[in-house]
Amino acid sequence: MRISTLSIGDELICGQITDTNAGSIAAQLLNEGLRVHRHLTVGDNEPDIMDALNELGRNSDMLIVTGGLGPTLDDLTSRAAARATGRRLVINEDARTHVRLMSGKLDSLLFCPLSDKQAMVPSKSTLIPNPNGTACGFQLIHNGCFMFFMPGVPSEMNVMLRESVLPFMLERVTHKRVIRSVTLNVFGPCEAEVDELLTGVARPDQGLAMGICVTFPWMSVTLRAEADNADTVAALLDSAAATVSERLKDYVFSAGGAGMDDTVAELFRTSGLTVALAESCSGGMIAKRITDIPGSSSYFLEGVVTYGNAAKMRLLGVSSELLDAKGAVSSECASAMAKGVRSAAGSDLGLAVTGIAGPDGGTEGKPVGTVFISLAAPDGCWTKRFQFQGSRDEIRTLTAWTAMDWLRRYLLQRAGS
C-alpha cells in the first residue's frame, strides 16, 4: 500500500513554524506496520493545493492531508479538494452543529458567520470527528485513492488520526508488515567514523535498515527491521543492536529517548556519589544541564562560575603563582580548579573546565577552542586538553557535552570496578 502525506500552509513553506505533523503521522503509521512513501508541502494557494492532490492521488492508495481547514480566507483546502475531485462545496449540517457546539465550549462571545466556512465540505464526503477543535475533518475517495483531510493543529490532528483515520486504514490493509526500530545515541566520533565502524550492519535483503542522524553535537543510530512477524523483527534488532554496541563501545551513551543528561543523572542516583563544578569558559552551562533534571539536588552539591582569575583564587584556592606561570587556560589550572571545588564543597567528585571560547583571546600556542577539562575524584585526578572547532556557542556546547560525558564514563567505570 502506497501512502502519502500533504501539509498545507504558508507558515510552513515560509519557515514561520516547523511541520511536526508529517513526522508524527509517519511515526504513528510506522508503528502500525504502514510506511509513508512520499510527503509534500504547499502553501495556501488553491492551484498548488489542487495540483498536489491530483499528483499524490494518482500515485497513492491513501493520502493524509493536514492544514487549511480554519475559518479565515486563506484556509482553502476544502474548496481546493472539491474542485480537484469534481465535487460541489456544500454546508454539512452535522459539521455546522459541531462548529456551534465547539464555539460555545471555547467561550466564544459571538457566533462568527465566518465559522460556517468550517462547515463547508466537498459533497459525497464523510466527516472525521474533531473532539478538540471547531473544524471537522472529512474523507473521500477519488480515482481509487482514499483521501483524509484534517486540521493542521497538532493536538487536534493527532487525536483524529489515532481515533478515526488509522482504524479506517488498518481495516483495509490486507497484509500488514511488522516494523519496529531501535535507536542508540552516540557522542564522540564524527559521522563518517561511525559510518565506517558500522559497515555491514544494515542488511536490506533481510529487512534490516540503518540510518545515522546528526543532531549537534551528538548523533543517533537507528536500526529499523521489517518482517511478516514480530519474532523475526525482534531477532534482527537484537542482533544488530548488539553489533552496534560492540563496535561503538563507550561512544554509545543511551538507547531510545534518554539523553546524555538523563543518563548521567541515573548513574549518579545509583552510585550514591556527589559532584561539584567549577566552570570558566562554559559559564554555568554544565550546572544547568545537571540541574535541569528533577532530583539532581541529591547528588549535585554546588557549582561556581570562576570566570576571572580573582574568583579562581578566592573561591577555589588556585594560587597566583600558578596562574602567573601557567595561565588560567592550562592543565595545571584546570586540575587546581577541580581539586579546589571538590575540597570546598566536600563532594566526592570535582569537575572543572577552563578554556578559550572565542571569538577573541586565542594565541598561537592556545588558539580559540582550546579547553581543559579536569575531574578530581577519591582515586585520582585526570586532566585533558581538547581542541574544539566552531563558533563560540558550538565550542561552549562541546565543552559542556564532553564534561558530562567524562562524568558518565567515570561513573560507569566506577560501577564496573
C-alpha positions as CSV (number, residue, x, y, z in Angstrom):
1,M,0.0,0.0,0.0
2,R,1.3,3.4,-1.0
3,I,0.6,6.2,1.5
4,S,1.4,9.8,1.0
5,T,1.0,12.9,3.2
6,L,0.4,16.5,2.3
7,S,0.9,19.5,4.6
8,I,-0.7,22.8,3.7
9,G,0.1,26.3,4.9
10,D,2.1,29.4,4.1
11,E,3.6,29.3,7.6
12,L,5.2,26.0,6.7
13,I,6.9,27.0,3.4
14,C,7.9,30.4,4.8
15,G,9.7,28.8,7.8
16,Q,7.4,30.5,10.3
17,I,6.7,27.2,12.0
18,T,8.1,23.7,11.7
19,D,5.9,21.0,10.2
20,T,5.7,18.4,13.0
21,N,2.6,16.8,11.6
22,A,4.4,14.9,8.8
23,G,6.8,13.3,11.3
24,S,4.1,12.5,13.7
25,I,1.9,10.8,11.1
26,A,4.9,8.8,9.7
27,A,5.8,7.6,13.2
28,Q,2.3,6.5,14.1
29,L,1.8,4.7,10.8
30,L,5.2,3.0,11.1
31,N,4.3,1.7,14.5
32,E,1.3,0.0,12.9
33,G,3.3,-1.5,10.1
34,L,2.5,1.1,7.5
35,R,5.1,3.2,5.7
36,V,4.8,6.7,4.2
37,H,6.2,6.7,0.8
38,R,6.0,10.4,-0.1
39,H,5.5,13.7,1.6
40,L,4.8,17.1,0.0
41,T,4.3,20.6,1.4
42,V,2.5,23.5,-0.3
43,G,1.3,27.0,0.7
44,D,-2.2,28.4,1.0
45,N,-2.6,28.6,-2.8
46,E,-5.6,26.9,-4.3
47,P,-4.0,25.9,-7.6
48,D,-1.0,24.5,-5.8
49,I,-3.2,22.5,-3.4
50,M,-5.2,21.1,-6.4
51,D,-2.0,20.1,-8.2
52,A,-0.7,18.4,-5.1
53,L,-3.9,16.5,-4.5
54,N,-4.0,15.3,-8.2
55,E,-0.4,14.3,-8.3
56,L,-0.3,12.5,-5.0
57,G,-3.7,11.0,-5.6
58,R,-2.6,9.4,-8.9
59,N,0.3,7.7,-7.2
60,S,-1.1,6.8,-3.8
61,D,-3.6,4.3,-2.3
62,M,-4.2,6.6,0.6
63,L,-3.4,10.3,1.2
64,I,-3.4,12.1,4.5
65,V,-3.8,15.9,4.3
66,T,-3.3,18.4,7.1
67,G,-3.9,22.2,7.3
68,G,-6.1,24.8,5.7
69,L,-9.5,23.9,7.3
70,G,-9.8,27.0,9.5
71,P,-12.3,29.9,9.3
72,T,-10.2,32.5,7.6
73,L,-10.0,33.5,4.0
74,D,-6.6,31.8,3.5
75,D,-8.0,28.4,4.5
76,L,-8.6,27.0,1.1
77,T,-8.3,23.2,1.5
78,S,-11.9,22.3,1.4
79,R,-12.6,24.3,-1.7
80,A,-9.5,23.0,-3.4
81,A,-10.4,19.4,-2.6
82,A,-13.9,19.9,-4.0
83,R,-12.6,21.4,-7.3
84,A,-9.8,18.8,-7.6
85,T,-12.2,15.9,-7.2
86,G,-15.1,17.4,-9.2
87,R,-17.4,17.9,-6.3
88,R,-19.6,20.7,-5.1
89,L,-18.7,22.5,-1.9
90,V,-21.7,22.2,0.4
91,I,-22.7,23.0,4.0
92,N,-22.7,19.9,6.1
93,E,-25.3,20.3,8.9
94,D,-23.5,17.9,11.2
95,A,-20.4,20.0,10.8
96,R,-22.3,23.2,11.3
97,T,-23.7,21.8,14.6
98,H,-20.3,20.8,15.7
99,V,-18.9,24.3,14.9
100,R,-21.6,25.9,17.0
101,L,-21.1,23.5,19.9
102,M,-17.4,23.8,20.0
103,S,-17.6,27.6,19.7
104,G,-19.7,27.6,22.8
105,K,-17.3,25.3,24.6
106,L,-14.4,27.6,23.7
107,D,-16.3,30.5,25.3
108,S,-16.9,32.5,22.1
109,L,-18.8,35.7,22.8
110,L,-20.4,35.7,19.4
111,F,-21.0,33.1,16.8
112,C,-19.0,34.3,13.9
113,P,-20.7,34.0,10.5
114,L,-17.3,33.0,9.0
115,S,-17.5,29.8,11.1
116,D,-20.0,28.5,8.6
117,K,-17.0,28.2,6.3
118,Q,-15.7,25.4,8.5
119,A,-19.0,23.5,7.9
120,M,-18.5,23.5,4.1
121,V,-17.1,20.3,2.8
122,P,-17.0,18.6,-0.6
123,S,-20.2,16.7,-1.4
124,K,-20.2,12.9,-1.1
125,S,-17.6,13.0,1.7
126,T,-17.7,11.6,5.2
127,L,-16.9,13.7,8.3
128,I,-14.0,12.9,10.5
129,P,-14.9,13.9,14.1
130,N,-12.7,16.5,15.9
131,P,-13.2,16.4,19.6
132,N,-10.7,19.2,20.3
133,G,-11.5,21.9,17.8
134,T,-14.1,23.6,15.6
135,A,-13.1,22.1,12.2
136,C,-14.3,18.6,11.4
137,G,-12.2,16.7,9.0
138,F,-13.5,14.8,6.1
139,Q,-12.7,11.8,3.9
140,L,-13.5,10.9,0.4
141,I,-12.4,8.5,-2.4
142,H,-11.2,9.8,-5.7
143,N,-9.8,7.7,-8.6
144,G,-9.3,4.8,-6.2
145,C,-7.4,6.9,-3.6
146,F,-8.7,7.3,-0.1
147,M,-8.1,11.0,0.9
148,F,-8.3,12.1,4.6
149,F,-8.4,15.8,5.4
150,M,-7.6,17.1,8.9
151,P,-6.8,20.4,10.6
152,G,-3.1,21.4,10.9
153,V,-3.3,21.9,14.7
154,P,-1.2,19.0,16.1
155,S,-3.3,18.5,19.2
156,E,-6.4,18.1,17.0
157,M,-4.8,16.2,14.2
158,N,-3.2,13.5,16.3
159,V,-6.4,12.6,18.1
160,M,-8.3,12.4,14.8
161,L,-5.6,10.3,13.2
162,R,-5.5,7.9,16.1
163,E,-9.2,7.6,16.7
164,S,-10.6,7.7,13.2
165,V,-8.1,7.6,10.3
166,L,-5.8,4.9,11.5
167,P,-8.6,2.4,12.3
168,F,-10.1,3.0,8.9
169,M,-6.8,2.4,7.2
170,L,-6.0,-0.7,9.2
171,E,-9.3,-2.3,8.3
172,R,-8.4,-2.1,4.7
173,V,-4.8,-3.4,4.9
174,T,-4.8,-7.0,3.6
175,H,-1.1,-7.7,4.5
176,K,0.3,-5.7,7.3
177,R,4.0,-5.9,8.0
178,V,5.6,-5.7,11.4
179,I,8.0,-2.7,11.5
180,R,10.0,-1.8,14.6
181,S,13.0,0.3,15.4
182,V,15.8,0.7,18.0
183,T,17.8,3.9,18.4
184,L,21.3,4.1,20.0
185,N,22.6,7.6,20.9
186,V,26.3,8.3,20.3
187,F,28.7,11.1,21.3
188,G,32.4,11.4,20.4
189,P,33.2,10.3,16.9
190,C,32.3,12.1,13.7
191,E,29.5,10.8,11.3
192,A,32.0,9.4,8.8
193,E,33.8,7.5,11.5
194,V,30.6,6.0,12.8
195,D,29.5,5.0,9.3
196,E,32.8,3.2,8.8
197,L,32.7,1.4,12.1
198,L,29.2,0.2,11.3
199,T,29.9,-1.1,7.8
200,G,27.8,-4.2,7.0
201,V,25.4,-3.8,9.9
202,A,22.5,-3.0,7.6
203,R,21.1,-6.0,5.7
204,P,18.4,-4.6,3.4
205,D,17.9,-8.0,1.8
206,Q,16.8,-9.3,5.2
207,G,14.6,-6.3,6.0
208,L,17.1,-4.5,8.3
209,A,17.9,-0.9,7.6
210,M,20.2,1.6,9.4
211,G,20.2,5.4,9.5
212,I,22.6,7.9,11.1
213,C,21.1,11.2,12.1
214,V,23.3,14.0,13.4
215,T,21.9,16.5,15.9
216,F,24.9,18.6,17.0
217,P,26.9,17.6,19.0
218,W,25.6,14.0,19.2
219,M,24.1,11.6,16.7
220,S,21.6,8.7,16.7
221,V,22.0,5.4,15.0
222,T,18.5,4.0,14.2
223,L,18.0,0.4,13.3
224,R,14.7,-0.5,11.6
225,A,13.6,-4.0,10.9
226,E,10.6,-5.1,8.8
227,A,9.2,-8.6,8.5
228,D,6.0,-10.6,8.5
229,N,6.1,-11.5,12.2
230,A,7.3,-9.9,15.5
231,D,9.7,-12.7,16.3
232,T,11.8,-12.2,13.2
233,V,11.8,-8.4,13.7
234,A,13.0,-8.8,17.3
235,A,15.8,-11.2,16.4
236,L,17.0,-8.8,13.7
237,L,17.0,-5.8,16.0
238,D,18.6,-7.7,18.9
239,S,21.5,-8.9,16.8
240,A,22.1,-5.6,15.1
241,A,21.9,-3.6,18.3
242,A,24.4,-5.9,19.9
243,T,26.8,-5.4,16.9
244,V,26.4,-1.6,17.0
245,S,27.1,-1.5,20.8
246,E,30.1,-3.8,20.4
247,R,31.7,-1.7,17.6
248,L,31.0,1.7,19.1
249,K,31.7,0.7,22.7
250,D,31.7,3.6,25.1
251,Y,30.6,6.1,22.4
252,V,27.0,4.8,23.0
253,F,25.6,6.8,25.9
254,S,22.0,5.7,25.8
255,A,19.2,4.0,23.9
256,G,15.8,5.3,22.9
257,G,14.8,8.7,24.1
258,A,17.2,9.0,27.1
259,G,19.6,11.9,26.6
260,M,23.1,12.4,28.0
261,D,21.8,14.4,31.0
262,D,19.3,11.7,31.9
263,T,21.9,9.0,31.6
264,V,24.3,10.9,33.9
265,A,21.6,11.6,36.4
266,E,20.6,7.9,36.6
267,L,24.3,6.9,37.1
268,F,24.6,9.4,39.9
269,R,21.5,8.2,41.6
270,T,22.6,4.6,41.5
271,S,26.2,5.4,42.5
272,G,25.4,7.5,45.6
273,L,28.3,9.9,44.7
274,T,28.1,13.7,44.8
275,V,29.6,16.3,42.5
276,A,30.6,20.0,42.5
277,L,31.5,22.1,39.5
278,A,33.9,24.9,38.7
279,E,33.3,26.4,35.3
280,S,35.1,29.1,33.4
281,C,34.5,29.2,29.7
282,S,31.2,27.2,29.9
283,G,29.7,29.9,32.1
284,G,27.4,27.6,34.1
285,M,26.2,25.5,31.1
286,I,27.2,22.2,32.8
287,A,25.4,23.2,36.0
288,K,22.3,24.0,34.0
289,R,22.4,20.6,32.3
290,I,22.7,18.8,35.6
291,T,20.0,20.8,37.4
292,D,17.5,20.6,34.5
293,I,16.9,17.0,35.7
294,P,14.5,16.7,38.6
295,G,16.1,15.3,41.8
296,S,19.6,16.5,41.0
297,S,19.8,18.1,44.4
298,S,20.5,14.6,45.8
299,Y,23.9,14.5,44.1
300,F,24.8,18.0,42.8
301,L,26.1,20.0,45.8
302,E,27.2,23.3,44.2
303,G,28.6,25.0,41.2
304,V,30.7,28.1,40.7
305,V,31.5,30.2,37.6
306,T,35.0,31.4,38.3
307,Y,35.4,33.4,35.1
308,G,38.2,35.7,36.3
309,N,41.5,34.9,38.0
310,A,40.5,36.6,41.2
311,A,37.5,34.2,41.5
312,K,39.7,31.2,40.8
313,M,42.0,32.3,43.6
314,R,39.3,33.4,46.1
315,L,36.8,30.5,45.7
316,L,38.9,27.6,44.6
317,G,42.3,28.3,46.1
318,V,44.2,28.5,42.8
319,S,47.5,30.1,43.6
320,S,48.6,33.4,41.9
321,E,52.0,31.8,41.2
322,L,50.3,29.0,39.2
323,L,48.2,31.5,37.2
324,D,51.2,33.7,36.5
325,A,53.4,30.7,35.4
326,K,50.9,28.6,33.5
327,G,47.9,30.8,32.8
328,A,44.2,30.3,33.5
329,V,43.8,28.1,30.4
330,S,46.1,25.3,31.3
331,S,46.2,21.8,32.6
332,E,47.6,22.9,35.9
333,C,44.9,25.5,36.4
334,A,42.1,23.1,35.5
335,S,43.4,20.5,37.9
336,A,43.7,23.0,40.7
337,M,40.1,24.2,40.0
338,A,38.8,20.6,40.1
339,K,40.6,19.8,43.4
340,G,39.6,23.2,44.8
341,V,35.9,22.9,44.2
342,R,35.9,19.3,45.5
343,S,37.5,20.4,48.7
344,A,35.4,23.4,49.1
345,A,32.1,21.6,48.6
346,G,33.1,18.3,50.3
347,S,31.9,16.4,47.3
348,D,33.0,13.0,46.0
349,L,33.8,14.5,42.6
350,G,35.0,17.9,41.5
351,L,34.8,18.7,37.8
352,A,36.3,21.8,36.2
353,V,36.6,23.4,32.8
354,T,38.6,26.3,31.6
355,G,39.3,27.4,28.0
356,I,39.0,30.0,25.2
357,A,35.6,30.0,23.6
358,G,36.4,32.9,21.3
359,P,35.9,34.6,19.0
360,D,38.9,36.5,20.5
361,G,41.6,35.6,23.0
362,G,43.4,32.9,21.2
363,T,47.1,32.7,20.7
364,E,49.4,30.6,18.6
365,G,50.0,28.2,21.5
366,K,46.4,28.3,22.7
367,P,44.1,29.0,19.8
368,V,40.4,29.6,20.1
369,G,38.7,26.3,21.0
370,T,41.5,25.2,23.5
371,V,39.7,23.7,26.5
372,F,41.0,21.8,29.5
373,I,38.7,19.5,31.5
374,S,39.7,18.1,34.8
375,L,38.0,15.5,37.1
376,A,39.1,15.1,40.7
377,A,37.9,12.0,42.5
378,P,38.9,9.9,45.5
379,D,41.0,7.7,43.3
380,G,42.8,10.4,41.3
381,C,42.7,13.5,39.2
382,W,42.6,13.4,35.4
383,T,43.0,16.4,33.1
384,K,43.0,16.6,29.3
385,R,43.3,19.2,26.7
386,F,40.8,19.5,23.9
387,Q,40.9,21.5,20.7
388,F,37.3,22.2,19.7
389,Q,36.2,23.8,16.4
390,G,33.3,26.1,15.6
391,S,31.6,29.2,16.8
392,R,31.6,30.4,20.4
393,D,28.3,28.7,21.1
394,E,29.5,25.5,19.5
395,I,32.7,25.4,21.5
396,R,30.8,26.0,24.7
397,T,28.3,23.3,23.9
398,L,31.0,20.8,23.0
399,T,32.7,21.7,26.3
400,A,29.6,21.0,28.3
401,W,28.8,17.8,26.5
402,T,32.3,16.5,26.9
403,A,32.3,17.3,30.6
404,M,29.0,15.4,31.0
405,D,30.5,12.5,29.1
406,W,33.5,12.5,31.4
407,L,31.2,12.1,34.3
408,R,29.3,9.3,32.6
409,R,32.4,7.4,31.7
410,Y,33.8,7.7,35.3
411,L,30.6,6.6,36.9
412,L,30.3,3.6,34.5
413,Q,33.9,2.6,35.2
414,R,33.3,3.0,39.0
415,A,30.2,0.9,38.8
416,G,32.0,-1.9,36.9
417,S,35.0,-2.0,39.2
